[in-house]
């Protein structure tokens, strides 16, 4: 199966809102997107796949078309989501580790010689609280629901800021370690230069003393 990767960072922003895009893939192709997420962030996705009809020269809904969704943590290769669904469906997951997550979609067509083309629509919500809101909607008022969503979004922002601070700290430590190595390297060069000069002076002194003795 052919495999291609795109970055959701260039297509989707961490705006705590829905972002939609559409793309094309062949029946035997897997398309992956990379999304950088902080820890404990809820991500919801809705997809819809349309199949191209040569006879009708248009894209249409095919009941036999199925979609495979697989989400992995890029660094550990841990599978977060692996599901099979119809041509239109949803998936939800929560990031357990901060970092890049690979979101891959492919069809249930397995023939290498299939020339079927698919148009895929994908909506992604990062930092969503919709599932909790739906669960409690019959028990709380609209105002309470909005306050709860706002509080959760603020918590998502706080986690994102914490994640960025951790990355900045790691970068600062790396820079300091690199600078320290550069300083020691410079000191080592100076020591070697001084020793070389001392050896040359000693060698010249012995040379002239030998000449003088003759």
Residue pairs with C-beta under 8 A, 6 or more apart in sequence:
1 28
1 29
1 30
1 106
2 26
2 28
2 29
2 30
3 29
3 30
3 32
3 104
4 29
4 30
4 31
4 32
5 32
5 33
5 34
5 102
6 23
6 31
6 32
6 33
6 34
7 33
7 34
8 33
8 34
8 35
8 103
8 124
9 34
9 35
9 36
11 19
11 21
11 33
12 19
12 21
12 35
12 124
12 126
13 19
14 126
14 127
14 160
15 126
16 126
16 127
16 128
16 153
16 156
16 157
17 125
18 123
18 124
18 125
19 123
19 124
19 125
19 126
20 121
20 122
20 123
21 121
21 122
22 119
22 120
22 121
22 122
23 31
23 119
23 120
23 122
24 117
24 118
24 119
24 120
25 31
25 105
25 106
25 107
25 117
25 118
25 120
26 114
26 115
26 116
26 117
26 118
27 107
27 109
27 111
27 114
27 115
27 116
27 117
27 118
28 107
28 109
28 110
28 111
28 112
28 114
29 106
30 104
30 105
30 106
31 104
31 105
31 106
31 120
32 102
32 103
32 104
32 105
33 102
33 103
33 104
34 74
34 100
34 101
34 102
34 103
35 43
35 100
35 101
35 103
35 124
35 126
36 99
36 100
36 101
37 43
37 95
37 98
37 99
37 100
37 101
37 126
38 95
38 98
38 156
38 159
38 160
38 162
38 163
39 95
39 96
39 97
39 98
39 159
39 163
40 94
40 95
40 96
40 159
41 94
41 95
41 126
41 127
41 156
41 159
41 160
42 92
42 93
42 94
42 127
42 128
42 129
42 131
42 156
43 92
43 93
43 94
43 95
43 101
43 124
43 125
43 126
43 127
43 128
44 90
44 91
44 92
44 124
44 125
44 128
44 130
44 131
45 69
45 90
45 91
45 92
45 103
45 122
45 123
45 124
45 125
46 89
46 90
46 122
46 123
47 67
47 69
47 88
47 89
47 90
47 91
47 105
47 120
47 121
47 122
47 123
48 87
48 88
48 120
48 121
49 65
49 67
49 87
49 88
49 107
49 118
49 119
49 120
49 121
50 59
50 60
50 61
50 62
50 87
50 118
50 119
50 120
50 121
51 59
51 60
51 61
51 62
51 65
51 87
51 116
51 117
51 118
52 58
52 59
52 116
52 117
52 118
52 119
53 59
53 60
59 119
61 87
61 88
62 87
63 86
63 87
65 86
65 87
65 107
65 108
65 109
65 118
66 84
66 85
66 86
66 87
66 107
66 108
67 84
67 85
67 86
67 87
67 89
67 105
67 106
67 107
67 108
67 120
68 82
68 83
68 84
68 104
68 105
68 106
68 107
68 108
69 81
69 82
69 83
69 84
69 85
69 89
69 91
69 103
69 104
69 105
70 79
70 81
70 82
70 83
70 102
70 103
70 104
70 106
71 79
71 80
71 81
71 82
71 91
71 93
71 101
71 102
71 103
71 104
72 78
72 79
72 80
72 101
72 102
72 104
73 80
73 95
73 96
73 97
73 99
73 100
73 101
73 102
74 99
74 100
74 101
74 102
75 97
75 99
75 100
76 97
78 96
78 97
80 93
80 94
80 95
80 96
80 101
81 91
81 93
83 91
84 108
85 91
92 131
95 101
98 163
98 166
103 124
105 120
105 122
107 116
107 118
109 116
127 152
127 153
127 156
127 157
129 148
129 149
129 152
129 153
132 148
132 152
133 145
133 148
133 149
136 145
136 148
137 145
140 148
